[in-house]
Amino acid sequence: MRGGRPGACGRTGGAGIARVIRNAHWGDISRILATRRRQQILRLNPPYTIIQPEAVVSDLIRAQSPLPHRRCHTLVYAEERDILAYVQVRCRWRRFDEWTITTLASTERESEPLWSRLVAEVVDEASEYGITRVFAKLPVDDARLALFHNLGFTTYSRERIWGNLYLNAEAGEPPLRGPLRPLERRDAFDLLQLYRSVTPRVVQQAEAQTARQWLPGPRVMPGGLGAQAFVWETAGVPHETTFAAHGAGGWIRLLTGPRGHWITLLFRPEQRGTARNALDYLLWLARKNALKPLYVALREYQAEIEPVLEDRGFHLLSEQALLVKYTAVLERQAVPAFAALRAGRLVAGDWTLSRGQAEPPLGSA
């Protein structure tokens, strides 16, 4: 919210000191940094919280932007000058109408009640900003998953994170690149069709992807992440079945941050062979760029590629629940205009109604 709102249930601190939830301001940055060693921090947004340095400070600074469509927002749970807890959210990739919760932190021993109030406030403020969905990611075995479910978040899919953390081998000779080529703007529509053809309906409804989200991004993304994306087409590629759709056969992307590499991919079922070759090429490319831990994220409906990762030295690190909360966006609506007339009578349409008078029966003129 733009001002300050009392904490839930009107809770106050000692000696009747009120606790409020409000947007962070410049003075809060130093207060948050001063208590970093005492904070319990829950990071909710892989890959950025895995391969990137902590972005708490940079997101705090970005949240001070006066622009209505700023990418970062921070809410604090404050008691006078003390910051007891805070939550950070970001806009999703190329979407200013969707938020992702990235960080929850608290200096209190009992953090969950404060986090619950902050997340509830995020949902309320999302409605004010015209945000249609709020997303989060948590490990499926994390007890705090119940906190989000109690606030109306639903699990729409799961994502398994595989890692190869002990790379000792050099890149070696490059594997055959085959039909892979760099992603171009003209591929966006075909990739959206690929996404819709291989993604379960419930996931499509939750994520509501658009062609704009498949456009090539900058080579260096916000936060210093390097990005390289490749596609291949179905034409000229041998298929494992005789039924093959035309258009994009697959997509694969490599994100490189200071702490590691992150690979995601999408492909048609009949393109498994090409997908394996594309994965080998990006693994080589990652080693060539920098010898860092490698991570691959696969949705639960992409399990068929997991044996390929095991053969290449990867191990399952975590299984994440993908959460979404749909918000009630406040919009201006056109309503019938009522005109107050003399003698306390109202006019609505072509019949009149006096105060205290019964509504005329249907069909009466």
C-alpha angles and dihedrals in degrees: 000000000000097000127025130289127196115254116265116287089016091277116181135192127237118319090015095298108164122233117213138185114223144146114284117253133195094275091058094063094072091043092053093047092049091060099041094115092055097046127109103216127196114191114200109176117079132204092035094049091049106044098027130070115252109293098195095113096042091048090049090054093046089051089064092067111122091213114115092226099048115155099226133052131181127193122191132201101218138186105195103299096346121096107214097177142347141193129208127203134182134197113255121249109299091344122110091175096062131063134200120204105228107171140020119185138171141174093206123097091227098052103159098074090053093045091049091055092046094050090047088052090049089056092049093048091046088062090053091052094047094252110159100191138023118202135195139171125215134166109265091235095051111117090214089070086087089061090063095041090053089056093054101267114144130203109239099172145343131244124204118209116210122192142193102193102167107060111170100155122093121235094262123184115349115253120235110287092206116177094347116125133168117277114262134192092252090063096065098091094044091050091051088054090048090051092050093048097053103029122088115250095243090056092048091052092050097047099034092199120201131200089251090068090060095055116114112270128210118291087241112043128198111295094032097284115155113221131197122172130184136186137191130201130227094234111097094007118115113239131213090225133039091239111077128158121226122242129043113011096188149337131215131181135193121204116191122196135166091271103041152313126286123200128192127175143181126194144157116262092245090055097066094120094052090044090057091051091047090052091051091051093052092046088055091046091051092051090047092053098045137336099243136132114291125220130187122193119208128179118228090256091057095062092123091079094053095089087056089057093048089053088055096053101266124143131198108257105172144350114219129203111223108218132193134183120196113216132210103241115210111230134172111252130196109243131183112274114239117203121206110225134192119283091034095285126145126210118214116171111316099332132069130224127196122209109272092015119124119249111264115254119260113271095026116131 
